[in-house]
Amino acid sequence: MTLNDLQPGDMLFAATTIVNDGSLPGLEEGAVVAETGTRGVLVNTGHLEEQPSQVLYLVRFETESGLGPATACWPEELTAGPDEGDEAGVN
């Protein structure tokens, strides 16, 4: 299964450590949102207005207290399975 096959509500995983680039309110810039391998749920899939071919995934990652904030992620930051490695996000 690839990221392209996923629908909102499906589970996916962080392929790399994801940090706040300053766009998530309530979190310090540079704060870790998800460590590599953290499980998340797909909220939505979208595209950049300026580059319609560039896909973005809106994901909520698991935290100790539930689900974290909705975070926009690039395909290379995600994987469809826990053991698929970084290359899974580019499929």
ABEGO torsion letter per residue (X at the ends): XBAAABBBGBBBBBABBBBBAGABBGBBBGBBABBBGBBBBBABBBBBAABAABBBBBBBBBBAAEBBBBBBBBAAABBABAAAEAAAAAX
